[in-house]
Amino acid sequence: MDKNEISKHLKGTTTVGIVCSDGVVIGADTRATMGDFIANPEVRKVHKIDTNLAMTIAGAVGDAQELIRILKAQNEIYKMNEGRAMAPKSANSLLSIILQGNKMVPYYVQLIVAGVDGDEPQMYNLDPLGGYTEEKNFTVTGSGSEVAIGYLEDSYRKGISTKDAIKMVARALTMAMRRNSATGDGTIIASITKSGYTEYSGKELEKALGAK
């Protein structure tokens, strides 16, 4: 299977990230597509790197998995040398260098790197060639982006708590699922604060949203 064929995987998706007063919240749907075909309804697109650091993936599944393996390995090396986990800013710089160095045969991915450095929330959006933007409020990736970004533009307020941002991310993903056929099935949302990484899906997510 060549790069062009692999790149069809996970092209259709929606991932969302919000910067909060006490941390960050990221989330994604779980549907993987190949063109019009739903290849897998239970694909993980939210990945914990450490208690202070996580990322979302959109694009080619193999490329994304390789970058996750690299980042996890480099984080462990960093912890052995520095005695603490890598900050989101450092993780973003590392991934940007890797993506920039592979422009001839690029990784078909778009990533959100998010977490906290002490009390400071940090979030970055990376493109396939290593370009990135530091996000101070919110960001989205994937084929359902237009629907999700419209909702966030209208609803986001600075100073939002992670508790309220979980509901906002869930709402943005739900709206994208309704209008984008490549976004769907399940939802995984994670919050990252100085207290650590907490993930919500299924019944845990229903409880966090206040569903009965």
TARA-V333115 format. One record per backbone hydrogen bond with DSSP energy under -0.5 kcal/mol. NH is the residue of the N-H (numbers start at 1). CO is the residue of the C=O. If there is no record, write none. Layout:
NH:CO
NH:CO
This chain:
6:2
7:3
8:5
9:6
10:33
11:8
11:33
13:11
15:141
16:27
17:139
18:25
19:137
20:23
21:160
24:192
25:18
26:190
27:16
28:188
29:14
30:184
30:186
31:184
32:40
34:37
37:34
39:32
39:37
40:32
43:30
45:43
47:55
49:53
50:53
53:50
54:114
55:47
56:112
57:45
58:110
59:10
60:108
64:60
65:61
66:62
67:63
68:64
69:65
70:66
71:67
72:68
73:69
74:70
75:71
76:72
77:73
78:74
79:75
80:76
81:77
82:78
83:79
91:87
92:88
93:89
94:90
95:91
96:92
97:93
98:94
99:95
100:96
101:97
102:99
103:100
106:103
107:128
109:107
110:58
111:126
112:56
113:124
114:54
114:112
115:122
116:52
117:120
118:116
119:117
120:117
121:119
122:115
124:113
125:133
126:111
126:124
127:131
130:127
133:125
135:123
135:133
136:134
139:17
141:15
143:11
144:13
145:142
148:144
149:145
150:146
151:147
152:148
153:149
154:150
155:151
156:152
160:157
165:161
166:162
167:163
168:164
169:165
170:166
171:167
172:168
173:169
174:170
175:171
176:172
177:173
178:174
179:175
180:176
181:179
183:180
186:41
186:184
188:28
189:200
190:26
191:198
192:24
193:196
196:193
198:191
200:189
204:201
205:201
206:202
207:203
208:204
209:205
210:207
211:206
